[in-house]
Amino acid sequence: MRLRSRDGDWVDVSVPGVDWIRQAIPDQAGLLIFGSANTANGRLDEVVLLLDRRGAVIDRWTPKPGVLAIFSDSGRRSATLYSATRREYLQDTDGRDVWPPPKTDRIVELLLGGKIEDRDSAEPHATIVSLHGGQDGKGRVDCVGMNLTKEHYRDSYCLTSGPGGWREFGLWNEPVPFACGPFLIELFEGGNDIGRRGKGPRVTVRRLDDGQVAGERALAPGHALACGKAGELLLAKSDVQAWSLPRLKTLWRVPSGHGRSVAVAADNDQVLVATPTGTVFSLSPTPARLSRQSDHSNQVNHATH
């Protein structure tokens, strides 16, 4: 794994005591990692590590088994823990979940010094995606992926509680939606009973304050997405593009020049793009280089492959 320091240098990092990295997210201090380590008896121990921008381990947490996902915002770090026992206790006599599902998963805060404290609860299999939902902009936003089992079949959805709380179903399954400023970005790449849904792959933008769709646009599968600078969504495949938020109009498009891209990120005035081989290159879009597109539709438009 490689990290980019504040000076712009790329640092090769080996994560000690982790055999399988399940999630890595930006953190105020550097990078927060959730992974697993093989033990002598064949068991996988879960671990969360905080790395600085040079790859050194700052802190380490060993929560109880069942970690679903980690989250970091403004220096506060948390994890959601799945509780099968608590969920089963509240199911009906046929073993089906009630609706809306009770909050049976634990939310713990990861405090400095390896300390873990319970803070709240969430619906089964929820992932925290934002702490800025609802009318007051202070509500936690959770997203729960699609359940394809016969007993519990339902579509994916996101929700927030508190003033102006909302719950909205979406087309997405993987990846989990992510927040860009006041918006939630959902990516649907097809499959998942697409015939019944009648919609093809697309990007959907929701407002975090009320959960309503603010923009939608068709997109061929295989694109990497990320937040750009304020009001922009970055996309990368064979081209690198920026779309406006929330209406998803093309702001600029440039060829990557390096074949297919698998990841994209904003870095001040530059755009970083990664290839399948692990090579990372930077672009500095300027008015002279940009391929500006005319886009007169506010709803569904087709992006080039």
ZIFENUR-V244674 format. One record per residue. N is the residue number from 1. RES is the residue in one letter. SS is DSSP state (helix for helix, strand for strand, loop for the rest). D_CENTER is the distance of its C-alpha to the mean C-alpha in Angstrom with 1 decimal. Layout:
N,RES,SS,D_CENTER
N,RES,SS,D_CENTER
//
This chain:
1,M,loop,19.1
2,R,strand,19.7
3,L,strand,18.9
4,R,strand,20.1
5,S,loop,22.3
6,R,loop,23.2
7,D,loop,26.2
8,G,loop,24.3
9,D,loop,25.4
10,W,strand,23.5
11,V,strand,23.9
12,D,strand,23.9
13,V,loop,22.5
14,S,loop,23.3
15,V,loop,21.6
16,P,loop,24.5
17,G,loop,24.6
18,V,loop,21.5
19,D,loop,22.1
20,W,strand,18.7
21,I,strand,15.4
22,R,strand,12.6
23,Q,strand,9.8
24,A,strand,10.2
25,I,strand,8.8
26,P,strand,11.1
27,D,loop,13.7
28,Q,loop,16.7
29,A,loop,18.9
30,G,strand,17.2
31,L,strand,14.6
32,L,strand,13.6
33,I,strand,13.8
34,F,strand,13.9
35,G,strand,16.4
36,S,strand,19.6
37,A,strand,23.2
38,N,strand,26.1
39,T,loop,29.1
40,A,loop,32.8
41,N,loop,32.9
42,G,loop,30.1
43,R,loop,27.6
44,L,strand,24.0
45,D,strand,23.5
46,E,strand,20.0
47,V,strand,19.6
48,V,strand,17.2
49,L,strand,18.4
50,L,strand,18.2
51,L,strand,19.4
52,D,strand,21.0
53,R,loop,20.8
54,R,loop,23.6
55,G,loop,22.0
56,A,loop,24.2
57,V,strand,23.2
58,I,strand,23.5
59,D,strand,22.7
60,R,strand,22.1
61,W,strand,21.4
62,T,loop,22.5
63,P,loop,21.3
64,K,loop,22.9
65,P,loop,21.6
66,G,loop,19.0
67,V,strand,15.8
68,L,strand,12.8
69,A,strand,10.0
70,I,strand,10.4
71,F,strand,9.5
72,S,strand,11.5
73,D,strand,13.0
74,S,loop,16.4
75,G,loop,17.6
76,R,strand,16.9
77,R,strand,15.1
78,S,strand,14.6
79,A,strand,13.9
80,T,strand,14.1
81,L,strand,17.1
82,Y,loop,18.1
83,S,loop,21.8
84,A,helix,23.5
85,T,helix,26.9
86,R,helix,26.1
87,R,helix,24.4
88,E,helix,27.5
89,Y,helix,29.9
90,L,loop,28.8
91,Q,loop,28.8
92,D,loop,31.9
93,T,loop,34.9
94,D,loop,33.5
95,G,loop,30.3
96,R,loop,28.1
97,D,loop,25.5
98,V,loop,26.8
99,W,loop,25.0
100,P,loop,23.3
101,P,loop,22.3
102,P,loop,23.4
103,K,loop,21.1
104,T,loop,21.8
105,D,strand,18.9
106,R,strand,19.3
107,I,strand,17.3
108,V,strand,18.7
109,E,strand,18.8
110,L,strand,19.0
111,L,strand,22.1
112,L,loop,23.9
113,G,loop,26.4
114,G,loop,24.4
115,K,strand,24.9
116,I,strand,22.9
117,E,strand,23.6
118,D,strand,22.7
119,R,strand,21.4
120,D,strand,20.5
121,S,strand,19.6
122,A,strand,17.1
123,E,loop,17.6
124,P,loop,17.4
125,H,loop,14.2
126,A,strand,12.1
127,T,strand,8.8
128,I,strand,8.9
129,V,strand,6.6
130,S,strand,9.7
131,L,strand,13.4
132,H,strand,14.8
133,G,strand,15.4
134,G,loop,18.9
135,Q,loop,22.1
136,D,loop,22.4
137,G,loop,18.9
138,K,loop,18.8
139,G,strand,17.3
140,R,strand,14.4
141,V,strand,11.9
142,D,strand,10.9
143,C,strand,9.6
144,V,strand,11.8
145,G,loop,11.8
146,M,loop,15.1
147,N,strand,18.1
148,L,loop,20.6
149,T,loop,23.3
150,K,loop,26.7
151,E,loop,27.0
152,H,loop,23.7
153,Y,loop,22.6
154,R,strand,20.4
155,D,loop,17.7
156,S,loop,14.0
157,Y,strand,13.8
158,C,strand,12.4
159,L,strand,14.9
160,T,strand,16.1
161,S,loop,19.5
162,G,loop,22.2
163,P,loop,24.0
164,G,loop,22.9
165,G,loop,20.6
166,W,strand,19.3
167,R,strand,17.9
168,E,strand,17.0
169,F,strand,16.6
170,G,loop,14.6
171,L,loop,15.0
172,W,loop,11.6
173,N,loop,11.2
174,E,loop,9.1
175,P,loop,6.4
176,V,loop,4.9
177,P,loop,5.0
178,F,strand,4.1
179,A,strand,7.6
180,C,strand,10.2
181,G,loop,13.4
182,P,loop,14.7
183,F,strand,12.6
184,L,strand,9.7
185,I,strand,8.7
186,E,strand,9.2
187,L,strand,10.1
188,F,strand,13.1
189,E,loop,14.9
190,G,loop,17.9
191,G,loop,19.4
192,N,loop,19.0
193,D,loop,22.3
194,I,helix,22.0
195,G,helix,25.7
196,R,helix,25.8
197,R,helix,23.1
198,G,loop,24.9
199,K,loop,22.0
200,G,loop,20.8
201,P,loop,17.6
202,R,strand,16.1
203,V,strand,13.6
204,T,strand,13.9
205,V,strand,13.6
206,R,strand,14.2
207,R,strand,15.8
208,L,loop,14.5
209,D,loop,18.2
210,D,loop,19.3
211,G,loop,16.6
212,Q,loop,18.7
213,V,strand,17.9
214,A,strand,18.8
215,G,strand,18.4
216,E,strand,18.0
217,R,strand,18.9
218,A,strand,19.5
219,L,loop,17.9
220,A,loop,19.1
221,P,loop,16.9
222,G,loop,15.9
223,H,loop,14.3
224,A,strand,11.7
225,L,strand,9.9
226,A,strand,9.2
227,C,strand,10.6
228,G,loop,14.3
229,K,loop,17.1
230,A,loop,17.6
231,G,loop,17.7
232,E,strand,16.3
233,L,strand,13.6
234,L,strand,14.1
235,L,strand,14.5
236,A,strand,16.2
237,K,loop,18.3
238,S,loop,22.0
239,D,strand,21.8
240,V,strand,19.6
241,Q,strand,19.2
242,A,strand,18.3
243,W,strand,18.1
244,S,strand,19.0
245,L,loop,17.0
246,P,loop,17.5
247,R,loop,20.2
248,L,loop,18.7
249,K,loop,21.9
250,T,strand,22.2
251,L,strand,23.0
252,W,strand,23.7
253,R,strand,23.5
254,V,strand,24.8
255,P,strand,25.4
256,S,loop,23.5
257,G,loop,26.8
258,H,loop,25.2
259,G,loop,24.5
260,R,loop,21.2
261,S,strand,18.0
262,V,strand,15.0
263,A,strand,12.8
264,V,strand,13.3
265,A,strand,13.0
266,A,strand,15.3
267,D,strand,18.0
268,N,loop,20.5
269,D,loop,22.5
270,Q,strand,21.4
271,V,strand,18.7
272,L,strand,17.8
273,V,strand,17.4
274,A,strand,17.5
275,T,strand,19.6
276,P,loop,19.8
277,T,loop,22.5
278,G,loop,20.4
279,T,loop,22.2
280,V,strand,20.6
281,F,strand,22.4
282,S,strand,22.3
283,L,strand,23.2
284,S,loop,24.9
285,P,loop,25.1
286,T,loop,28.4
287,P,loop,30.2
288,A,loop,32.6
289,R,loop,30.1
290,L,loop,27.8
291,S,loop,28.3
292,R,loop,28.1
293,Q,loop,27.8
294,S,loop,29.6
295,D,loop,27.4
296,H,loop,29.4
297,S,loop,27.2
298,N,loop,24.8
299,Q,loop,23.3
300,V,loop,22.8
301,N,loop,23.6
302,H,strand,23.3
303,A,loop,21.8
304,T,loop,23.7
305,H,loop,22.7
//
